[in-house]
Amino acid sequence: MRVRFLSMLAWLVIAGGVGFGACQRSDPATTTVDDPETEIPDTLSTVEQSAFAVDLERYNEMSSGRLDTVDMLGRADDAAWHVQVLNYRTDLIAMTYATWYDGPDSAALIAADDQPHLEDNLGNVYNGVVIPSNPRFKIDSGTTAVGVYVFTPAVNTAADSLTLFINDSTPPTIRVGPFGIFHDHTSGSGPLSTGISGGLSSYKLEIVSLRCSKEGGYVRVNGEVRNISSEALEDVEVVASFSSADGTLVKSGSAVIDFNPLLPGQSSAFEARAEDDPEVSDCNYIFRKLGGGEIRARIP
């Protein structure tokens, strides 16, 4: 699979993970965000390519704020957006992400109607910063974009949750969330390693396959997951949430994966479902220990 990299100020193509395209910088006048103090990386490292996640320490947008791991996926129309980590700064909200399209058309426009934006539970809107070199954010079929996206203004201190909106009416229309806002008014970052090695080491599962569907009177999230840790994982549960187009939670379901325990290197099928509802248009999921905390799963 080809990897395509996108940041708020740079658009980079990696052809087959071998050759690198030119990095195009934006004119500072076209954004409301200060220029980064450090050089924007013009390549993805081997680790970043294999992990489909950027190294937080290489991007100024992911520094000097409050970091929070979200790790939530939204899917629609053969496209998906994976919200990975948010950084809440006093001047902006930065998000690391992976997004991909695998549909029949040659490409999908992620910013077909407008730039992606965030909305909080109070109704405040945080607009995505336009990328001059690719203002409509086109992703070719079979291509994955990985990078950092920036929204302004800074998050409202009274807000409790955020939802990401990709396109208003033009497919693919993707909603991710709502996810809770990490409020920590102390200085420095939140409880997350800023290095990619520290962040990636917290992944214990890897998604082998994933499908969201409506059939037989049910909405389902099913697929296969692999244990990439060095320990046996007991009582792994998949928890699925099914929401409407505006991000409102409609249904949820959960179930323990087929293999219990899941041994290192072993893969298991999983499925969570709920009774269908005509309002359901999006699905999200997490894995967790039954009755316990989340077990992070990466998407290769």
C-alpha positions as protocol buffer text, in pm:
chain_id: "A"
residue {
  index: 1
  type: MET
  ca { x: 0 y: 0 z: 0 }
}
residue {
  index: 2
  type: ARG
  ca { x: 122 y: 349 z: -79 }
}
residue {
  index: 3
  type: VAL
  ca { x: 148 y: 596 z: 208 }
}
residue {
  index: 4
  type: ARG
  ca { x: 50 y: 957 z: 166 }
}
residue {
  index: 5
  type: PHE
  ca { x: 147 y: 1210 z: 430 }
}
residue {
  index: 6
  type: LEU
  ca { x: -43 y: 1527 z: 508 }
}
residue {
  index: 7
  type: SER
  ca { x: 29 y: 1794 z: 767 }
}
residue {
  index: 8
  type: MET
  ca { x: -129 y: 2133 z: 818 }
}
residue {
  index: 9
  type: LEU
  ca { x: 155 y: 2299 z: 625 }
}
residue {
  index: 10
  type: ALA
  ca { x: 296 y: 2024 z: 406 }
}
residue {
  index: 11
  type: TRP
  ca { x: 170 y: 1765 z: 160 }
}
residue {
  index: 12
  type: LEU
  ca { x: 402 y: 1473 z: 91 }
}
residue {
  index: 13
  type: VAL
  ca { x: 365 y: 1167 z: -130 }
}
residue {
  index: 14
  type: ILE
  ca { x: 557 y: 849 z: -59 }
}
residue {
  index: 15
  type: ALA
  ca { x: 545 y: 625 z: -362 }
}
residue {
  index: 16
  type: GLY
  ca { x: 565 y: 270 z: -242 }
}
residue {
  index: 17
  type: GLY
  ca { x: 755 y: 385 z: 63 }
}
residue {
  index: 18
  type: VAL
  ca { x: 1064 y: 446 z: -155 }
}
residue {
  index: 19
  type: GLY
  ca { x: 1062 y: 779 z: -332 }
}
residue {
  index: 20
  type: PHE
  ca { x: 959 y: 1110 z: -177 }
}
residue {
  index: 21
  type: GLY
  ca { x: 776 y: 1396 z: -341 }
}
residue {
  index: 22
  type: ALA
  ca { x: 860 y: 1760 z: -291 }
}
residue {
  index: 23
  type: CYS
  ca { x: 731 y: 1927 z: 21 }
}
residue {
  index: 24
  type: GLN
  ca { x: 524 y: 2236 z: -52 }
}
residue {
  index: 25
  type: ARG
  ca { x: 511 y: 2502 z: 216 }
}
residue {
  index: 26
  type: SER
  ca { x: 217 y: 2731 z: 269 }
}
residue {
  index: 27
  type: ASP
  ca { x: 225 y: 3107 z: 263 }
}
residue {
  index: 28
  type: PRO
  ca { x: 203 y: 3215 z: 630 }
}
residue {
  index: 29
  type: ALA
  ca { x: -64 y: 3468 z: 532 }
}
residue {
  index: 30
  type: THR
  ca { x: -302 y: 3190 z: 433 }
}
residue {
  index: 31
  type: THR
  ca { x: -334 y: 3047 z: 784 }
}
residue {
  index: 32
  type: THR
  ca { x: -414 y: 3178 z: 1130 }
}
residue {
  index: 33
  type: VAL
  ca { x: -150 y: 2956 z: 1290 }
}
residue {
  index: 34
  type: ASP
  ca { x: 200 y: 3078 z: 1370 }
}
residue {
  index: 35
  type: ASP
  ca { x: 482 y: 2923 z: 1166 }
}
residue {
  index: 36
  type: PRO
  ca { x: 639 y: 2624 z: 1340 }
}
residue {
  index: 37
  type: GLU
  ca { x: 960 y: 2700 z: 1520 }
}
residue {
  index: 38
  type: THR
  ca { x: 1116 y: 2379 z: 1393 }
}
residue {
  index: 39
  type: GLU
  ca { x: 1164 y: 2252 z: 1039 }
}
residue {
  index: 40
  type: ILE
  ca { x: 866 y: 2053 z: 908 }
}
residue {
  index: 41
  type: PRO
  ca { x: 985 y: 1699 z: 825 }
}
residue {
  index: 42
  type: ASP
  ca { x: 975 y: 1633 z: 451 }
}
residue {
  index: 43
  type: THR
  ca { x: 987 y: 1254 z: 484 }
}
residue {
  index: 44
  type: LEU
  ca { x: 826 y: 987 z: 693 }
}
residue {
  index: 45
  type: SER
  ca { x: 1060 y: 763 z: 888 }
}
residue {
  index: 46
  type: THR
  ca { x: 1049 y: 387 z: 841 }
}
residue {
  index: 47
  type: VAL
  ca { x: 884 y: 354 z: 1182 }
}
residue {
  index: 48
  type: GLU
  ca { x: 620 y: 615 z: 1094 }
}
residue {
  index: 49
  type: GLN
  ca { x: 538 y: 440 z: 768 }
}
residue {
  index: 50
  type: SER
  ca { x: 504 y: 96 z: 927 }
}
residue {
  index: 51
  type: ALA
  ca { x: 301 y: 230 z: 1220 }
}
residue {
  index: 52
  type: PHE
  ca { x: 78 y: 465 z: 1017 }
}
residue {
  index: 53
  type: ALA
  ca { x: 140 y: 728 z: 1285 }
}
residue {
  index: 54
  type: VAL
  ca { x: 368 y: 1031 z: 1304 }
}
residue {
  index: 55
  type: ASP
  ca { x: 640 y: 1087 z: 1561 }
}
residue {
  index: 56
  type: LEU
  ca { x: 493 y: 1351 z: 1789 }
}
residue {
  index: 57
  type: GLU
  ca { x: 834 y: 1493 z: 1876 }
}
residue {
  index: 58
  type: ARG
  ca { x: 897 y: 1591 z: 1512 }
}
residue {
  index: 59
  type: TYR
  ca { x: 599 y: 1825 z: 1485 }
}
residue {
  index: 60
  type: ASN
  ca { x: 579 y: 2161 z: 1656 }
}
residue {
  index: 61
  type: GLU
  ca { x: 198 y: 2147 z: 1641 }
}
residue {
  index: 62
  type: MET
  ca { x: 208 y: 1853 z: 1885 }
}
residue {
  index: 63
  type: SER
  ca { x: 424 y: 2032 z: 2144 }
}
residue {
  index: 64
  type: SER
  ca { x: 357 y: 2287 z: 2419 }
}
residue {
  index: 65
  type: GLY
  ca { x: 7 y: 2167 z: 2498 }
}
residue {
  index: 66
  type: ARG
  ca { x: -200 y: 1899 z: 2671 }
}
residue {
  index: 67
  type: LEU
  ca { x: -176 y: 1566 z: 2488 }
}
residue {
  index: 68
  type: ASP
  ca { x: -460 y: 1315 z: 2497 }
}
residue {
  index: 69
  type: THR
  ca { x: -492 y: 977 z: 2325 }
}
residue {
  index: 70
  type: VAL
  ca { x: -833 y: 937 z: 2157 }
}
residue {
  index: 71
  type: ASP
  ca { x: -781 y: 635 z: 1926 }
}
residue {
  index: 72
  type: MET
  ca { x: -1130 y: 644 z: 1769 }
}
residue {
  index: 73
  type: LEU
  ca { x: -1234 y: 542 z: 1419 }
}
residue {
  index: 74
  type: GLY
  ca { x: -1518 y: 663 z: 1196 }
}
residue {
  index: 75
  type: ARG
  ca { x: -1612 y: 497 z: 865 }
}
residue {
  index: 76
  type: ALA
  ca { x: -1844 y: 575 z: 574 }
}
residue {
  index: 77
  type: ASP
  ca { x: -1859 y: 519 z: 197 }
}
residue {
  index: 78
  type: ASP
  ca { x: -1542 y: 307 z: 173 }
}
residue {
  index: 79
  type: ALA
  ca { x: -1345 y: 573 z: 361 }
}
residue {
  index: 80
  type: ALA
  ca { x: -1231 y: 600 z: 721 }
}
residue {
  index: 81
  type: TRP
  ca { x: -1066 y: 850 z: 953 }
}
residue {
  index: 82
  type: HIS
  ca { x: -872 y: 739 z: 1262 }
}
residue {
  index: 83
  type: VAL
  ca { x: -834 y: 1011 z: 1528 }
}
residue {
  index: 84
  type: GLN
  ca { x: -516 y: 918 z: 1713 }
}
residue {
  index: 85
  type: VAL
  ca { x: -386 y: 1191 z: 1946 }
}
residue {
  index: 86
  type: LEU
  ca { x: -508 y: 1544 z: 2020 }
}
residue {
  index: 87
  type: ASN
  ca { x: -294 y: 1829 z: 2147 }
}
residue {
  index: 88
  type: TYR
  ca { x: -482 y: 2112 z: 2321 }
}
residue {
  index: 89
  type: ARG
  ca { x: -279 y: 2433 z: 2296 }
}
residue {
  index: 90
  type: THR
  ca { x: -367 y: 2788 z: 2393 }
}
residue {
  index: 91
  type: ASP
  ca { x: -381 y: 2888 z: 2024 }
}
residue {
  index: 92
  type: LEU
  ca { x: -510 y: 2576 z: 1844 }
}
residue {
  index: 93
  type: ILE
  ca { x: -612 y: 2211 z: 1854 }
}
residue {
  index: 94
  type: ALA
  ca { x: -379 y: 1970 z: 1671 }
}
residue {
  index: 95
  type: MET
  ca { x: -473 y: 1614 z: 1574 }
}
residue {
  index: 96
  type: THR
  ca { x: -264 y: 1324 z: 1451 }
}
residue {
  index: 97
  type: TYR
  ca { x: -460 y: 1098 z: 1221 }
}
residue {
  index: 98
  type: ALA
  ca { x: -465 y: 826 z: 958 }
}
residue {
  index: 99
  type: THR
  ca { x: -730 y: 834 z: 686 }
}
residue {
  index: 100
  type: TRP
  ca { x: -782 y: 611 z: 386 }
}
residue {
  index: 101
  type: TYR
  ca { x: -1010 y: 539 z: 94 }
}
residue {
  index: 102
  type: ASP
  ca { x: -1063 y: 201 z: -73 }
}
residue {
  index: 103
  type: GLY
  ca { x: -1368 y: 263 z: -291 }
}
residue {
  index: 104
  type: PRO
  ca { x: -1445 y: 221 z: -661 }
}
residue {
  index: 105
  type: ASP
  ca { x: -1378 y: 583 z: -760 }
}
residue {
  index: 106
  type: SER
  ca { x: -1026 y: 696 z: -845 }
}
residue {
  index: 107
  type: ALA
  ca { x: -1014 y: 933 z: -547 }
}
residue {
  index: 108
  type: ALA
  ca { x: -1215 y: 1070 z: -256 }
}
residue {
  index: 109
  type: LEU
  ca { x: -1238 y: 1436 z: -155 }
}
residue {
  index: 110
  type: ILE
  ca { x: -1212 y: 1461 z: 222 }
}
residue {
  index: 111
  type: ALA
  ca { x: -1272 y: 1839 z: 208 }
}
residue {
  index: 112
  type: ALA
  ca { x: -1536 y: 1829 z: -66 }
}
residue {
  index: 113
  type: ASP
  ca { x: -1779 y: 2068 z: 109 }
}
residue {
  index: 114
  type: ASP
  ca { x: -1543 y: 2249 z: 343 }
}
residue {
  index: 115
  type: GLN
  ca { x: -1238 y: 2172 z: 551 }
}
residue {
  index: 116
  type: PRO
  ca { x: -1284 y: 1908 z: 824 }
}
residue {
  index: 117
  type: HIS
  ca { x: -1399 y: 2070 z: 1146 }
}
residue {
  index: 118
  type: LEU
  ca { x: -1462 y: 1991 z: 1511 }
}
residue {
  index: 119
  type: GLU
  ca { x: -1773 y: 2074 z: 1709 }
}
residue {
  index: 120
  type: ASP
  ca { x: -1800 y: 2060 z: 2086 }
}
residue {
  index: 121
  type: ASN
  ca { x: -2102 y: 1972 z: 2298 }
}
residue {
  index: 122
  type: LEU
  ca { x: -2177 y: 2344 z: 2348 }
}
residue {
  index: 123
  type: GLY
  ca { x: -2211 y: 2406 z: 1974 }
}
residue {
  index: 124
  type: ASN
  ca { x: -1874 y: 2578 z: 1924 }
}
residue {
  index: 125
  type: VAL
  ca { x: -1707 y: 2509 z: 1588 }
}
residue {
  index: 126
  type: TYR
  ca { x: -1332 y: 2468 z: 1537 }
}
residue {
  index: 127
  type: ASN
  ca { x: -1242 y: 2507 z: 1171 }
}
residue {
  index: 128
  type: GLY
  ca { x: -967 y: 2310 z: 999 }
}
residue {
  index: 129
  type: VAL
  ca { x: -676 y: 2510 z: 863 }
}
residue {
  index: 130
  type: VAL
  ca { x: -671 y: 2510 z: 481 }
}
residue {
  index: 131
  type: ILE
  ca { x: -384 y: 2323 z: 318 }
}
residue {
  index: 132
  type: PRO
  ca { x: -281 y: 2543 z: 22 }
}
residue {
  index: 133
  type: SER
  ca { x: -107 y: 2263 z: -171 }
}
residue {
  index: 134
  type: ASN
  ca { x: -415 y: 2040 z: -148 }
}
residue {
  index: 135
  type: PRO
  ca { x: -708 y: 2255 z: -32 }
}
residue {
  index: 136
  type: ARG
  ca { x: -974 y: 1994 z: -109 }
}
residue {
  index: 137
  type: PHE
  ca { x: -771 y: 1709 z: 46 }
}
residue {
  index: 138
  type: LYS
  ca { x: -785 y: 1443 z: -228 }
}
residue {
  index: 139
  type: ILE
  ca { x: -698 y: 1082 z: -143 }
}
residue {
  index: 140
  type: ASP
  ca { x: -650 y: 831 z: -424 }
}
residue {
  index: 141
  type: SER
  ca { x: -820 y: 494 z: -392 }
}
residue {
  index: 142
  type: GLY
  ca { x: -601 y: 246 z: -207 }
}
residue {
  index: 143
  type: THR
  ca { x: -402 y: 527 z: -46 }
}
residue {
  index: 144
  type: THR
  ca { x: -358 y: 617 z: 320 }
}
residue {
  index: 145
  type: ALA
  ca { x: -290 y: 969 z: 449 }
}
residue {
  index: 146
  type: VAL
  ca { x: -104 y: 1005 z: 779 }
}
residue {
  index: 147
  type: GLY
  ca { x: -20 y: 1332 z: 944 }
}
residue {
  index: 148
  type: VAL
  ca { x: -115 y: 1627 z: 1163 }
}
residue {
  index: 149
  type: TYR
  ca { x: -424 y: 1842 z: 1111 }
}
residue {
  index: 150
  type: VAL
  ca { x: -486 y: 2172 z: 1289 }
}
residue {
  index: 151
  type: PHE
  ca { x: -809 y: 2338 z: 1401 }
}
residue {
  index: 152
  type: THR
  ca { x: -871 y: 2685 z: 1543 }
}
residue {
  index: 153
  type: PRO
  ca { x: -949 y: 2845 z: 1780 }
}
residue {
  index: 154
  type: ALA
  ca { x: -833 y: 2682 z: 2105 }
}
residue {
  index: 155
  type: VAL
  ca { x: -1083 y: 2454 z: 2277 }
}
residue {
  index: 156
  type: ASN
  ca { x: -1348 y: 2615 z: 2498 }
}
residue {
  index: 157
  type: THR
  ca { x: -1262 y: 2541 z: 2860 }
}
residue {
  index: 158
  type: ALA
  ca { x: -1628 y: 2470 z: 2941 }
}
residue {
  index: 159
  type: ALA
  ca { x: -1669 y: 2204 z: 2670 }
}
residue {
  index: 160
  type: ASP
  ca { x: -1680 y: 1835 z: 2762 }
}
residue {
  index: 161
  type: SER
  ca { x: -1659 y: 1656 z: 2425 }
}
residue {
  index: 162
  type: LEU
  ca { x: -1569 y: 1698 z: 2058 }
}
residue {
  index: 163
  type: THR
  ca { x: -1694 y: 1542 z: 1735 }
}
residue {
  index: 164
  type: LEU
  ca { x: -1501 y: 1547 z: 1407 }
}
residue {
  index: 165
  type: PHE
  ca { x: -1700 y: 1616 z: 1088 }
}
residue {
  index: 166
  type: ILE
  ca { x: -1568 y: 1519 z: 744 }
}
residue {
  index: 167
  type: ASN
  ca { x: -1789 y: 1666 z: 466 }
}
residue {
  index: 168
  type: ASP
  ca { x: -2146 y: 1786 z: 524 }
}
residue {
  index: 169
  type: SER
  ca { x: -2328 y: 1614 z: 238 }
}
residue {
  index: 170
  type: THR
  ca { x: -2081 y: 1501 z: -30 }
}
residue {
  index: 171
  type: PRO
  ca { x: -1958 y: 1142 z: 17 }
}
residue {
  index: 172
  type: PRO
  ca { x: -1767 y: 1037 z: 210 }
}
residue {
  index: 173
  type: THR
  ca { x: -1946 y: 1192 z: 509 }
}
residue {
  index: 174
  type: ILE
  ca { x: -1761 y: 1073 z: 818 }
}
residue {
  index: 175
  type: ARG
  ca { x: -1828 y: 1149 z: 1183 }
}
residue {
  index: 176
  type: VAL
  ca { x: -1582 y: 1055 z: 1457 }
}
residue {
  index: 177
  type: GLY
  ca { x: -1693 y: 1095 z: 1815 }
}
residue {
  index: 178
  type: PRO
  ca { x: -1804 y: 1234 z: 2040 }
}
residue {
  index: 179
  type: PHE
  ca { x: -1486 y: 1186 z: 2242 }
}
residue {
  index: 180
  type: GLY
  ca { x: -1409 y: 1343 z: 2577 }
}
residue {
  index: 181
  type: ILE
  ca { x: -1189 y: 1653 z: 2611 }
}
residue {
  index: 182
  type: PHE
  ca { x: -882 y: 1623 z: 2829 }
}
residue {
  index: 183
  type: HIS
  ca { x: -883 y: 1928 z: 3060 }
}
residue {
  index: 184
  type: ASP
  ca { x: -563 y: 1969 z: 3258 }
}
residue {
  index: 185
  type: HIS
  ca { x: -481 y: 2324 z: 3353 }
}
residue {
  index: 186
  type: THR
  ca { x: -130 y: 2244 z: 3475 }
}
residue {
  index: 187
  type: SER
  ca { x: 159 y: 2327 z: 3249 }
}
residue {
  index: 188
  type: GLY
  ca { x: 316 y: 2071 z: 3020 }
}
residue {
  index: 189
  type: SER
  ca { x: 170 y: 1772 z: 2846 }
}
residue {
  index: 190
  type: GLY
  ca { x: -84 y: 1515 z: 2948 }
}
residue {
  index: 191
  type: PRO
  ca { x: -25 y: 1151 z: 3043 }
}
residue {
  index: 192
  type: LEU
  ca { x: 118 y: 1043 z: 2706 }
}
residue {
  index: 193
  type: SER
  ca { x: 470 y: 981 z: 2588 }
}
residue {
  index: 194
  type: THR
  ca { x: 553 y: 1229 z: 2313 }
}
residue {
  index: 195
  type: GLY
  ca { x: 795 y: 993 z: 2137 }
}
residue {
  index: 196
  type: ILE
  ca { x: 666 y: 754 z: 1874 }
}
residue {
  index: 197
  type: SER
  ca { x: 847 y: 464 z: 2037 }
}
residue {
  index: 198
  type: GLY
  ca { x: 672 y: 531 z: 2366 }
}
residue {
  index: 199
  type: GLY
  ca { x: 337 y: 584 z: 2197 }
}
residue {
  index: 200
  type: LEU
  ca { x: 358 y: 276 z: 1977 }
}
residue {
  index: 201
  type: SER
  ca { x: 474 y: 48 z: 2256 }
}
residue {
  index: 202
  type: SER
  ca { x: 134 y: 96 z: 2420 }
}
residue {
  index: 203
  type: TYR
  ca { x: -40 y: -83 z: 2133 }
}
residue {
  index: 204
  type: LYS
  ca { x: -118 y: -443 z: 2223 }
}
residue {
  index: 205
  type: LEU
  ca { x: -354 y: -528 z: 1939 }
}
residue {
  index: 206
  type: GLU
  ca { x: -349 y: -485 z: 1563 }
}
residue {
  index: 207
  type: ILE
  ca { x: -655 y: -479 z: 1340 }
}
residue {
  index: 208
  type: VAL
  ca { x: -627 y: -749 z: 1071 }
}
residue {
  index: 209
  type: SER
  ca { x: -968 y: -679 z: 915 }
}
residue {
  index: 210
  type: LEU
  ca { x: -1267 y: -464 z: 1004 }
}
residue {
  index: 211
  type: ARG
  ca { x: -1620 y: -425 z: 870 }
}
residue {
  index: 212
  type: CYS
  ca { x: -1921 y: -218 z: 974 }
}
residue {
  index: 213
  type: SER
  ca { x: -2248 y: -340 z: 828 }
}
residue {
  index: 214
  type: LYS
  ca { x: -2627 y: -356 z: 851 }
}
residue {
  index: 215
  type: GLU
  ca { x: -2781 y: -697 z: 790 }
}
residue {
  index: 216
  type: GLY
  ca { x: -3038 y: -931 z: 938 }
}
residue {
  index: 217
  type: GLY
  ca { x: -3196 y: -657 z: 1148 }
}
residue {
  index: 218
  type: TYR
  ca { x: -2865 y: -574 z: 1322 }
}
residue {
  index: 219
  type: VAL
  ca { x: -2583 y: -323 z: 1295 }
}
residue {
  index: 220
  type: ARG
  ca { x: -2246 y: -490 z: 1341 }
}
residue {
  index: 221
  type: VAL
  ca { x: -1876 y: -427 z: 1382 }
}
residue {
  index: 222
  type: ASN
  ca { x: -1681 y: -741 z: 1307 }
}
residue {
  index: 223
  type: GLY
  ca { x: -1341 y: -852 z: 1187 }
}
residue {
  index: 224
  type: GLU
  ca { x: -1017 y: -1002 z: 1308 }
}
residue {
  index: 225
  type: VAL
  ca { x: -764 y: -873 z: 1559 }
}
residue {
  index: 226
  type: ARG
  ca { x: -407 y: -988 z: 1641 }
}
residue {
  index: 227
  type: ASN
  ca { x: -217 y: -979 z: 1970 }
}
residue {
  index: 228
  type: ILE
  ca { x: 110 y: -793 z: 1894 }
}
residue {
  index: 229
  type: SER
  ca { x: 223 y: -780 z: 2256 }
}
residue {
  index: 230
  type: SER
  ca { x: 451 y: -1026 z: 2436 }
}
residue {
  index: 231
  type: GLU
  ca { x: 184 y: -1132 z: 2684 }
}
residue {
  index: 232
  type: ALA
  ca { x: -138 y: -1333 z: 2676 }
}
residue {
  index: 233
  type: LEU
  ca { x: -445 y: -1107 z: 2682 }
}
residue {
  index: 234
  type: GLU
  ca { x: -744 y: -1238 z: 2877 }
}
residue {
  index: 235
  type: ASP
  ca { x: -1109 y: -1134 z: 2849 }
}
residue {
  index: 236
  type: VAL
  ca { x: -1060 y: -896 z: 2555 }
}
residue {
  index: 237
  type: GLU
  ca { x: -1389 y: -728 z: 2474 }
}
residue {
  index: 238
  type: VAL
  ca { x: -1487 y: -525 z: 2169 }
}
residue {
  index: 239
  type: VAL
  ca { x: -1724 y: -235 z: 2240 }
}
residue {
  index: 240
  type: ALA
  ca { x: -1906 y: -81 z: 1944 }
}
residue {
  index: 241
  type: SER
  ca { x: -2100 y: 245 z: 1932 }
}
residue {
  index: 242
  type: PHE
  ca { x: -2341 y: 325 z: 1649 }
}
residue {
  index: 243
  type: SER
  ca { x: -2431 y: 688 z: 1591 }
}
residue {
  index: 244
  type: SER
  ca { x: -2641 y: 908 z: 1365 }
}
residue {
  index: 245
  type: ALA
  ca { x: -2503 y: 1143 z: 1101 }
}
residue {
  index: 246
  type: ASP
  ca { x: -2484 y: 1428 z: 1352 }
}
residue {
  index: 247
  type: GLY
  ca { x: -2277 y: 1220 z: 1595 }
}
residue {
  index: 248
  type: THR
  ca { x: -2558 y: 1130 z: 1839 }
}
residue {
  index: 249
  type: LEU
  ca { x: -2515 y: 789 z: 1997 }
}
residue {
  index: 250
  type: VAL
  ca { x: -2805 y: 563 z: 1891 }
}
residue {
  index: 251
  type: LYS
  ca { x: -2703 y: 207 z: 1979 }
}
residue {
  index: 252
  type: SER
  ca { x: -2413 y: 22 z: 2137 }
}
residue {
  index: 253
  type: GLY
  ca { x: -2306 y: -338 z: 2180 }
}
residue {
  index: 254
  type: SER
  ca { x: -2017 y: -541 z: 2318 }
}
residue {
  index: 255
  type: ALA
  ca { x: -1884 y: -897 z: 2323 }
}
residue {
  index: 256
  type: VAL
  ca { x: -1570 y: -1087 z: 2423 }
}
residue {
  index: 257
  type: ILE
  ca { x: -1358 y: -1186 z: 2120 }
}
residue {
  index: 258
  type: ASP
  ca { x: -1362 y: -1552 z: 2013 }
}
residue {
  index: 259
  type: PHE
  ca { x: -1023 y: -1661 z: 2153 }
}
residue {
  index: 260
  type: ASN
  ca { x: -975 y: -1625 z: 2527 }
}
residue {
  index: 261
  type: PRO
  ca { x: -696 y: -1583 z: 2620 }
}
residue {
  index: 262
  type: LEU
  ca { x: -544 y: -1434 z: 2308 }
}
residue {
  index: 263
  type: LEU
  ca { x: -183 y: -1553 z: 2295 }
}
residue {
  index: 264
  type: PRO
  ca { x: 110 y: -1345 z: 2160 }
}
residue {
  index: 265
  type: GLY
  ca { x: 100 y: -1348 z: 1779 }
}
residue {
  index: 266
  type: GLN
  ca { x: -244 y: -1511 z: 1773 }
}
residue {
  index: 267
  type: SER
  ca { x: -542 y: -1369 z: 1582 }
}
residue {
  index: 268
  type: SER
  ca { x: -908 y: -1391 z: 1672 }
}
residue {
  index: 269
  type: ALA
  ca { x: -1239 y: -1304 z: 1513 }
}
residue {
  index: 270
  type: PHE
  ca { x: -1462 y: -1052 z: 1689 }
}
residue {
  index: 271
  type: GLU
  ca { x: -1813 y: -913 z: 1653 }
}
residue {
  index: 272
  type: ALA
  ca { x: -2024 y: -664 z: 1843 }
}
residue {
  index: 273
  type: ARG
  ca { x: -2379 y: -588 z: 1735 }
}
residue {
  index: 274
  type: ALA
  ca { x: -2702 y: -412 z: 1827 }
}
residue {
  index: 275
  type: GLU
  ca { x: -3052 y: -401 z: 1687 }
}
residue {
  index: 276
  type: ASP
  ca { x: -3064 y: -189 z: 1373 }
}
residue {
  index: 277
  type: ASP
  ca { x: -3206 y: 160 z: 1376 }
}
residue {
  index: 278
  type: PRO
  ca { x: -3270 y: 377 z: 1068 }
}
residue {
  index: 279
  type: GLU
  ca { x: -3084 y: 666 z: 1234 }
}
residue {
  index: 280
  type: VAL
  ca { x: -2756 y: 472 z: 1251 }
}
residue {
  index: 281
  type: SER
  ca { x: -2505 y: 584 z: 987 }
}
residue {
  index: 282
  type: ASP
  ca { x: -2164 y: 565 z: 1158 }
}
residue {
  index: 283
  type: CYS
  ca { x: -1981 y: 317 z: 1378 }
}
residue {
  index: 284
  type: ASN
  ca { x: -1691 y: 338 z: 1622 }
}
residue {
  index: 285
  type: TYR
  ca { x: -1525 y: 78 z: 1839 }
}
residue {
  index: 286
  type: ILE
  ca { x: -1265 y: 16 z: 2109 }
}
residue {
  index: 287
  type: PHE
  ca { x: -1117 y: -294 z: 2269 }
}
residue {
  index: 288
  type: ARG
  ca { x: -1090 y: -325 z: 2644 }
}
residue {
  index: 289
  type: LYS
  ca { x: -1039 y: -579 z: 2917 }
}
residue {
  index: 290
  type: LEU
  ca { x: -1382 y: -702 z: 3025 }
}
residue {
  index: 291
  type: GLY
  ca { x: -1497 y: -462 z: 3295 }
}
residue {
  index: 292
  type: GLY
  ca { x: -1166 y: -274 z: 3277 }
}
residue {
  index: 293
  type: GLY
  ca { x: -962 y: -25 z: 3080 }
}
residue {
  index: 294
  type: GLU
  ca { x: -902 y: 15 z: 2708 }
}
residue {
  index: 295
  type: ILE
  ca { x: -657 y: -206 z: 2519 }
}
residue {
  index: 296
  type: ARG
  ca { x: -515 y: 3 z: 2237 }
}
residue {
  index: 297
  type: ALA
  ca { x: -535 y: -140 z: 1885 }
}
residue {
  index: 298
  type: ARG
  ca { x: -339 y: -1 z: 1592 }
}
residue {
  index: 299
  type: ILE
  ca { x: -458 y: -2 z: 1232 }
}
residue {
  index: 300
  type: PRO
  ca { x: -182 y: -113 z: 990 }
}
